[in-house]
């Protein structure tokens, strides 16, 4: 759960991910939710620009490796607008994430 690009664990995690991408060279990376802790961002007073900064740093790393990715959003987004975050992720050149109506609500059949 990332909360800020300024926290040491964010940089260490990106370094680790850089090493994994270099070693493994996957065809596709799947970010499987809970990348950002929205409740922590909200409680710390951080806003949408902090979310964009985190996501952009991740996208920059993926682009540096010419690495396509897709994202599924997790359940720790707090007050972060899921549709806005999904659209932001989908805006990057190598993102396979589809900008769609993803409200995150369970709809039983």
N, C-alpha and C positions, 0 to 999 in steps of 0.2 A: 504494500500500500504506500504509494508515493504521496507525499504531502508538500514537498518543496524541492526545487532544483538546488537549493542552497544547503540541504542536509547532506552530511558526509555519506550516508548509506545510499543516496541516489547516485552519486558519482561512482561509488564502489560497485553498485549493481550494474550500471552502464558499462563499466570496465569489464566485469564478468561476462555480460552479454556480448560485448565486443569480442572477447576471447572465444566464446562458444560459437558465434557466427563465423569467425575466422576458421576455427577447427572443423566445424560440422558442415558448413556451406549448405544449409537446408534449402529445399525448393520453396518452402512457404513457412513463415512463422505464424503461429496462432497465439495471440495474446488472450488468455482465457479469463478475463474478468478481474475485478478488484485491483486494477493497476493503480488507480487513484483512490485515496480515502477522502471522500467528499465530506464526511462528518468532521474529520480533523481539519480540513481546509476551512469549513464553515466556522468551527469553534475558534480557530486561530485568526479569523477575520480576513482570510485570503479570499480572493475573488476569481472570476472567470479568467483573468489574465494569468493567474498562477496555474490554472488547469491547462491553459494553452501552452504555457512555458514548459510544463512537464511533457505534454504530448508532443510538442515540437522537438524537444531534445531526443525523445524516443524515435520519432520519425527521422530526424537527422542521422541517427545511428543506422537505422535501417537503410536509408538512402546511401550512406557511405559504403555499405556492403552490397548495394544494388539488390536489396533483399525485399521481396514482396511480403506483405503481412495482411492478416485479417484480425479483427478484434470482436470479441463478444464482451459486452459490458457486464460488470459484476453487480453485487447488491450493496456495495458500500459507497455509493455515490452521494448519499445525503441529499443536499439541495441542488447538486449539479444537474442541469437539464440534460436528460439522457439523449433527447433528439438533437440538441445542439452539439453535445460531445460526439455523438455518432456522425453527424454531418462534418464536424471538424476533422475527425479521423479519416472519413471518406474523401476529404479534399486533397489528401496527399497523393502524389503521383504513383507510388508503389503500393498504396493501400487497396486491398480488395474488399474492404468493408463497404457495405451498401448503405447509403443514406436512405433510411426508410422509417416507417412508423414503429419505433421500438420503445414502447412505454415501459417495458419491464414488468408489466402486470400479468400474473398468471391468469389465464382464461380457461377454465375447465370446459371440456367438450360436452 
